[in-house]
Amino acid sequence: MVNKEDFADKAAQAGNAIQYSGATGSIIAGLALSEIGVIIGMIIAICGFFINWYYKHKSYMLLVKRTFAETNALKSGKITVLEESDIEDTNG
């Protein structure tokens, strides 16, 4: 025999699924193909912005680490800076 509470829960779940699918269908049916294309284009542009920001930030952080490492190496005397007089003129 079917429990009344289980039946009510399953009926409520089915009702929610029908409601959400109906709402989604009405939104899609209300949009023209060009409007859907514009929305997809905006989503792609926003995703591209965040991906670009992430990798630019990562590149910047690597540059900062490299700069600090070079500065510390210069201060400790592990590397020296070449002067223009130290570079040979290979142009003739």
Buried (B, 14 or more C-beta within 10 A) or exposed (E): EEEEEEEEEEEEEEEEEEEEEEEEEEEEEEEEEEEEEEEEEEEEEEEEEEEEEEEEEEEEEEEEEEEEEEEEEEEEEEEEEEEEEEEEEEEE
